[in-house]
Amino acid sequence: MAKIRETQRIQREPFPDDVQGWIDLLLEPLNKLIDQIVGILNGGITFADNILGVEHVFAFTYVSEAVTFPTSDNGRGRPSFKWPKRVPPRALVPVAMFEDGTPLVAVLSWEYTADGQVRLCRVSKIDSAPDTADLTAGSKYEFRVRVTP
C-alpha cells in the first residue's frame, strides 16, 4: 500500500498583496486540516478514536453450559457489558480469543438485550476436525471483540 509523502504547506507568498490580510486566516486552519488528514491516512487511524464502536474483553472461567451461559435466569449470568452508544449494535467481530492463554478459534453467538446489554449466548470451539467442541470446564477464556452499530 502506498504511503502519502509529506505535504508542502501552503504559503502566503505566492498570493497577491491585496489578499495578504485575510489569506493567513484561511491558510492556518487549512494547513492544520491537511496535516491531520495526511497523519490519519499514513497509519494514524485507530478503532477507538475513529470508528463508532466499542472494543471489549469478555474474560471468564467456564464452569458449565448451565452456569456460564444460563437460560433459566433470562441470561443475566452470561458474560455481558453495557452498550454505551445510542444506536443498537449490529456486528460483533472477534479480534483475539484465548483459552488459558493459548490462541483459540471459536464461533460466538451474542444478543443485544432490551436493557442495553451486549451478551454472549454461546461459544463453540472449532476443532481441527470439522465438528465443534464445547468449552473446557475450569478453563479461563478471554475474548477481545469489536462491536459496531
N, C-alpha and C positions, 0 to 999 in steps of 0.2 A: 504494500500500500504506500502510496506517495505521501510525503510529508510536506506541508506548506512551509516554504522558506520564510525567513524573517522578512517582514514587510517594511518598506520605507515609509516613514511618517510623512504625512502631507505637510509641507512647509508653506508659510505665507509669502515668501519672497516672490514666487512667480506671478502673484496676483497684482493687478493694477493698484496704484496708490489710493484711488478713491474708495476701495473696499477694505483697505488695511484696518480701518477702525472696527469693523464688525466681523471680519474673517476669523480673528482669533477666537471669538465666541463660538463660532461654528466648528473650527478645526480641533479644538481641545477635546470636546466630547466625542467627535467623530474618530479621532485618533485612538482614544481610550476604547471605544467600541470595537474598532478594528483589532486592537491588541487582544481584547478579550475573546473575540471570535477565533483568531489565529491560535490562541492558547488552548481553547476548547477543542478545536479541530486537530491539534497536534498532541492529543492524548490527555488533555486536561479535563475531559468529561467523566463524571463519576455518577454511579447509580444514585447514591444518597442525595447528591446536590442537584441533579439534573433530570431525574426520572420521577414521575408522580407514582410512587410506590413505596414499599417498605421491605427492608431486609430483616429477617427474624431468624433466631435459632431456637428450634424445639430441642430441648435436652431432657431426657427422661430415662429411667430404668424400667425395662419391660418386665412385668410380673406375669401377666396372662392376658388373653384377649378380653376376658370379662372384667379385669381390674384396670388395665391400661386404656382400653377402648370400650368402656361400658355403654350399653344401650339402655339399661333399665332406669338410669337417672337422667335421661334426655341428653346424655353426653357431657354433663357438667364436669366429669372427672377426666375427660380426654385432654391431651396436650393442646393448649389454645393460647391465643393472645387477642387483646382488644384492638380492633381495626381503627386507626386514628384518622382516617380520611372520611369525607362526606359521601363520596361516590363509592358504592359497594365494589369489592374486588371481583375481578373476572378471571384472573390467572394466578396460579401458584406454581412456581418453577423451582425445582430443587437445584441448588448451586453446589452443595457438597453434603455427602451423607457418610456417617461413620458408625460402626458397631465396635464398641470397646477400643476406639482409636484407629481401627482399620477401615479403609475406604469400603463403601458398600454401594451396591446398585439395588434400587428398590423402586416400587411404584407407590405413590402417596395418593390417598383419597382424602378429600377435605370438603368442608362446608362452611358457608357464611350464615351465621345464625341471626335470628330476629333481634337478639340483644347486642349485635355488633361484634361477635367473636369470629375469628378465623380458627377453625378447629379441625384437627386431624381426626379422621374417621377410621382409617385403616392403613396399615403399611404392609406391603408384601415384598419380601426379599426376592430377588431374581437369582436363582441358582445358575450354575453353569449348564445345567440341564434345562430343557425348555419349560419345566414346571416352575411354580413359585413355592417358596417355603415360608412358614411363619417366622416371626421374630423369636429370638432365643431368650428364654426366661432367665432373669438375672443379669442380662447384658445391658450395658449403657449405650444409649443411642443419642446421636446429635445430628440434626438435620438443619442445614442452613438453607433457607428458601427466600425467594424474592416474590413478593405478592404485588400485583399491579391492578389498577382499576380498568 
